[in-house]
């Protein structure tokens, strides 16, 4: 059940990626306007904005790693099943 839940979450994240890209670009546009008009903001808000791109890119990188690992794990467990499940948890 746990693996299935993670797979659905990853699928949902991938389906939301275009929307997240749009939102990320919208935040950049808003901060460009804030800078253009010299609107003050808290240091905390500016610091959070400064991390937006790196955090978002890390998220996308993790999704790619999870997808890659999923395929490798499926292949590994398929081989184990073909050989009698020698790596099973129960003896």
N, C-alpha and C positions, 0 to 999 in steps of 0.2 A: 504494500500500500504506500509506503514512504517514497519509493522510487517513482511510482506513478504520479504522486502529488508533485514531486520535483519536476518531472517531465512536463506536466501541465503548466506549472509556473513558468518554466523556460519558454514554452510555446506562447503563453500569454505575453511574456516580456518581448519576445521577437515580434509578435503581432502589434505591440504598442510602440515599437522602436521608431516608426515614422512620426507618430504623435509626439514622442519625446524629443526627436530631432527638431520638430516644429517649435515646441515649447522652449527648448534650449536657444534656438535662434531668436525667438521672441524676447527672451530675457536679455540676450545680447543687444537687441535693438532698443529695449527700454533703458539699459544702462548707457548706451550711446547717447540717448536723449538726455538722460540725467547728467552725463558729463558735458554735453553740449550746452545745456542751460545752467550749469553750475549748481544744481540742486544738491543740498547737503544730505548726507545719509550717515548712519551710524558706522563706526569702524567694524562692528560685527557683521553688518549687512555687506559691506565692501569685501571683507575677508571671505565670507561665504560665496560671494560672486566670483572672487578670484580662484576659488577651487572648483568651480562648476565644470569647466572643460576636462580637467584631469580626473575628477570623480566620474564623470559621465563616460569618458574613454576607458577608465578602469572597469566600469560596469559592463561595457560592450566587450572588453577583453575577457572578462570572467565568463560571460555568456558563450563566447567562442570556445573557451577552454572546456566548459561543461559539455557543450555539444561534441567536441572532439573526444573527450573522455568517455562520454556515453557510448559512442560508436565502438571505441576500443574495448570497453567493458562488456558490451553485448557480444562482441567477437570472442573475447576471452571466456565468458561464461558459456557460450555456445560450444566451444571446444571442450570445456570441462564436462558439459552434459553428454557430449558425444563419447567421452571416455569414462563414463560411469559416475560423473560427479565427484571425482576424487577430492575436490576442494570444498565439499559441502560442510556445513557447520555441525551437522549431526552425524554421529558415528553409530 
